Amino acid sequence: MNRELKRVSIVAFLMFLTLLVSSTIIQYVRADALNADARNSRTLYESYSIERGPILVGGEPIAYSEPSADDYKFQRIYSNGPLYAPVTGYLPVNGEATGLERSVNEYLSGQSSSQFFDSINRLISGQDPMGASVEVAIDPVAQQAAWDALGDYTGAVIVTEPATGRILAMVTKPTYDPNALAVHDSAAVTATYEGLLADPADPLFNRATGGDMNPPGSVFKLVTVAAALESGKYTPESQLPNPTSFTLPGTDSVVRNTEGGDCGGGETVSIATALRLSCNIPFAELGIELGDAAIREQAEKFGFNNEFLIPTATEASVYPRALDEAQTALTAFGQYEVRATPMQMAMVSAAIANGGIVMNPNLVDQITAPDFTPLQEFEAEEFGRAISEETANTMVQMMVNGVENGAASNARIDGVSVAGKTGTAENGESDPYTLWFTGFAPADNPQYAITVLVEDGGGLGQDGYGNLIAAPIAKQVLEAVLNK
């Protein structure tokens, strides 16, 4: 009898211990993660019972909550919603939040562990509960300039601060109004969402950080040049054969330069001239000489094949593996299966501007409690060194040459030295091109790095090209931020 009692006691003790451990893990160890999980409907509904904190740009709210007369108590409002949709995202009553509304939900809703004592103090003092405010890095001048410059094109513009990685502008078009997805009518929200989802223009995509990613085309030549210079085997004046056409090894496929003919005349051409004029054949040859492993290693040093939290999730840009010589040749000028986001290409340009150091991109500056106590301050963080300072300085001059008297000439700004590279990427035999510009200014003291993406050939099919459409957009944005 005593033996049986002992066994029952041991089992009961173990069950109690298991319950204690699991409760402790849920309530303390995993509390923040569970509160932040967008699938946690309890947290979502609780967030409507308090005044959700605002999302601020330059101290002004771009997302805030107002009292409502229904059961939800507060209505989320997005001022200038379409302009800031890729930043704020939206908070629906019957689904998962997106953007910053999702990634910093625990702070906005007042549910983070760091806000526990503040919540208790407000309860004791009789104050209404309130979430924290989130100040983003976005520069309203840069954001509006990017919106205006992109116009009716399908694409994206992203502007960053090279020395810190702060995202100063993030615009994507077509876009949507998050206010329509935040109303307290589940049927209306569902209808709006399904309509946006069915739209072939994909307005829910944040093309700046993901979506159906595009081949980067010639802007990727910056990565190939970096790989060549970093190998120690090449200089900007290293010569490559300069034929008018190049048959890819083991295939019948022929690579030609964009303008046809050779690259600037002569039997050979320098890497510097090939980059300035954006010739494909020399880069195909250079890619084969370097090999796919060297190009991939360099691409990954810039951030390719990595996902970043800004703190919203972004998609990894892709440089593929296990390539033969023909495929490697195509990747050297940003074709085959290379895919990139504007954010990733901005990281490449910003690293060159920043002496070769890649900074982690960041959208949020500070999170502050209702009593103005800082809860979290974001500091600049290095992703790593992509290239040496010497290589970076060399590439700055090569990019300046491309704007001053090369294939990126439409980015020139009077009185300002601009470094840049254009791209015109192929998507299929008869499909419209994807148009790019990436660069920074002022080149001698870089303050702004910018990448422009325009899909569908800018409406011109295969007659559109990067210098015609993407470079002038970058110029307009840079002029606005440099003259503010």
RAWOHU-V99232 format. One record per residue. N is the residue number from 1. PHI is phi as a letter, one per 20 degrees, with the letter a starting at -180 (999 if undefined). OMEGA is omega in whole degrees, 0 to 359 (* if undefined). Layout:
# RAWOHU-V99232
{{N,PHI,OMEGA} {N,PHI,OMEGA}}
This chain:
# RAWOHU-V99232
{{1,999,179} {2,f,179} {3,f,180} {4,f,178} {5,f,179} {6,f,179} {7,f,179} {8,f,180} {9,f,180} {10,f,179} {11,f,180} {12,f,179} {13,f,180} {14,f,178} {15,f,178} {16,f,180} {17,f,179} {18,f,179} {19,f,180} {20,f,181} {21,f,181} {22,f,178} {23,f,179} {24,f,180} {25,f,182} {26,f,187} {27,e,185} {28,c,185} {29,f,185} {30,d,185} {31,g,181} {32,f,182} {33,f,179} {34,f,178} {35,f,182} {36,f,181} {37,f,183} {38,f,180} {39,e,181} {40,f,185} {41,f,179} {42,f,179} {43,f,180} {44,f,181} {45,f,178} {46,f,182} {47,f,179} {48,e,182} {49,e,176} {50,c,177} {51,f,181} {52,f,181} {53,f,181} {54,e,168} {55,d,191} {56,d,170} {57,c,182} {58,l,179} {59,n,180} {60,d,183} {61,f,170} {62,d,172} {63,b,181} {64,b,183} {65,d,176} {66,c,177} {67,g,177} {68,c,185} {69,e,183} {70,e,184} {71,f,183} {72,e,174} {73,m,180} {74,c,177} {75,d,178} {76,e,182} {77,d,177} {78,d,178} {79,f,184} {80,l,188} {81,g,182} {82,f,181} {83,f,186} {84,d,183} {85,g,180} {86,f,178} {87,e,186} {88,f,194} {89,m,180} {90,b,181} {91,d,182} {92,e,178} {93,e,185} {94,c,179} {95,a,181} {96,e,174} {97,f,178} {98,c,177} {99,l,179} {100,f,177} {101,g,178} {102,e,190} {103,f,176} {104,d,182} {105,g,183} {106,f,178} {107,e,181} {108,f,182} {109,e,180} {110,m,186} {111,d,181} {112,f,181} {113,f,180} {114,f,180} {115,d,185} {116,f,184} {117,f,176} {118,f,178} {119,f,178} {120,f,180} {121,f,180} {122,f,179} {123,f,181} {124,f,183} {125,e,178} {126,n,179} {127,f,176} {128,f,178} {129,f,183} {130,b,179} {131,e,180} {132,f,176} {133,e,182} {134,c,178} {135,e,182} {136,e,183} {137,e,185} {138,g,173} {139,e,184} {140,f,177} {141,f,179} {142,f,181} {143,f,181} {144,f,179} {145,f,179} {146,f,178} {147,f,182} {148,f,184} {149,f,180} {150,f,174} {151,l,182} {152,e,179} {153,f,170} {154,e,182} {155,r,184} {156,b,173} {157,c,175} {158,c,179} {159,c,180} {160,c,176} {161,e,189} {162,g,186} {163,f,185} {164,c,186} {165,n,179} {166,f,179} {167,e,185} {168,e,176} {169,b,177} {170,b,183} {171,d,177} {172,c,180} {173,c,357} {174,f,183} {175,c,183} {176,b,177} {177,d,181} {178,f,178} {179,f,181} {180,f,180} {181,d,182} {182,d,180} {183,f,183} {184,e,178} {185,c,186} {186,g,181} {187,f,180} {188,f,178} {189,f,180} {190,f,180} {191,f,179} {192,f,181} {193,f,180} {194,f,177} {195,f,177} {196,f,181} {197,f,182} {198,e,182} {199,f,181} {200,f,178} {201,e,176} {202,l,181} {203,f,178} {204,f,178} {205,f,166} {206,e,185} {207,f,179} {208,f,185} {209,c,182} {210,r,184} {211,n,174} {212,f,188} {213,f,184} {214,d,168} {215,f,183} {216,f,181} {217,l,191} {218,f,175} {219,f,178} {220,f,178} {221,g,175} {222,f,178} {223,f,181} {224,f,177} {225,f,179} {226,g,179} {227,f,180} {228,f,182} {229,f,181} {230,f,179} {231,f,183} {232,n,182} {233,e,185} {234,c,170} {235,c,177} {236,g,182} {237,e,176} {238,g,187} {239,e,176} {240,c,177} {241,g,188} {242,c,178} {243,f,178} {244,e,174} {245,b,183} {246,b,179} {247,e,181} {248,f,184} {249,g,176} {250,m,182} {251,c,172} {252,d,182} {253,f,184} {254,d,175} {255,e,176} {256,c,174} {257,f,186} {258,g,182} {259,e,185} {260,m,179} {261,m,181} {262,e,185} {263,d,174} {264,n,180} {265,n,180} {266,n,181} {267,f,177} {268,c,180} {269,b,180} {270,f,176} {271,f,181} {272,f,180} {273,f,179} {274,f,177} {275,f,182} {276,f,181} {277,e,179} {278,l,179} {279,e,184} {280,e,186} {281,f,179} {282,g,180} {283,f,174} {284,f,179} {285,f,180} {286,f,179} {287,f,179} {288,f,179} {289,f,181} {290,f,185} {291,n,185} {292,f,182} {293,f,181} {294,f,179} {295,f,180} {296,f,180} {297,g,179} {298,f,179} {299,g,182} {300,f,174} {301,f,176} {302,e,178} {303,p,177} {304,g,181} {305,m,176} {306,c,172} {307,e,180} {308,c,172} {309,d,189} {310,d,8} {311,e,173} {312,f,182} {313,f,175} {314,c,180} {315,e,181} {316,f,169} {317,f,194} {318,c,161} {319,d,190} {320,f,181} {321,d,173} {322,l,183} {323,d,171} {324,e,185} {325,f,180} {326,f,179} {327,f,178} {328,f,179} {329,g,180} {330,f,180} {331,f,183} {332,f,172} {333,d,167} {334,m,180} {335,d,188} {336,l,185} {337,d,174} {338,f,178} {339,c,184} {340,b,171} {341,e,173} {342,g,178} {343,g,180} {344,f,180} {345,f,174} {346,f,177} {347,f,178} {348,f,180} {349,f,182} {350,f,179} {351,f,177} {352,f,179} {353,f,186} {354,e,177} {355,m,176} {356,n,182} {357,e,177} {358,e,177} {359,e,174} {360,f,179} {361,f,185} {362,b,183} {363,d,186} {364,d,177} {365,e,188} {366,b,172} {367,d,189} {368,c,177} {369,f,179} {370,g,178} {371,e,177} {372,m,174} {373,f,178} {374,f,177} {375,e,180} {376,b,176} {377,d,184} {378,e,180} {379,d,179} {380,f,180} {381,c,178} {382,e,169} {383,f,178} {384,q,177} {385,e,180} {386,e,182} {387,b,179} {388,f,177} {389,f,178} {390,f,178} {391,f,180} {392,f,180} {393,f,178} {394,f,182} {395,f,175} {396,g,181} {397,f,178} {398,f,179} {399,f,176} {400,f,178} {401,f,180} {402,f,178} {403,e,185} {404,f,181} {405,b,181} {406,b,188} {407,f,179} {408,d,189} {409,f,182} {410,f,174} {411,e,181} {412,f,176} {413,c,181} {414,g,176} {415,n,181} {416,c,176} {417,e,182} {418,d,174} {419,d,183} {420,a,177} {421,b,176} {422,e,176} {423,b,176} {424,c,190} {425,e,177} {426,e,181} {427,c,183} {428,r,187} {429,g,182} {430,c,182} {431,e,177} {432,f,179} {433,f,169} {434,d,189} {435,d,186} {436,c,160} {437,b,171} {438,c,181} {439,r,182} {440,b,180} {441,b,344} {442,f,186} {443,f,182} {444,e,177} {445,b,192} {446,f,177} {447,d,185} {448,c,170} {449,d,185} {450,c,171} {451,c,179} {452,d,175} {453,c,174} {454,c,180} {455,e,175} {456,l,177} {457,m,182} {458,m,181} {459,n,182} {460,d,179} {461,m,179} {462,e,174} {463,e,176} {464,e,177} {465,b,190} {466,g,183} {467,f,180} {468,f,189} {469,d,185} {470,f,183} {471,f,178} {472,f,176} {473,f,178} {474,f,179} {475,g,182} {476,f,180} {477,f,181} {478,f,178} {479,f,181} {480,f,184} {481,f,179} {482,f,183} {483,d,184} {484,f,*}}
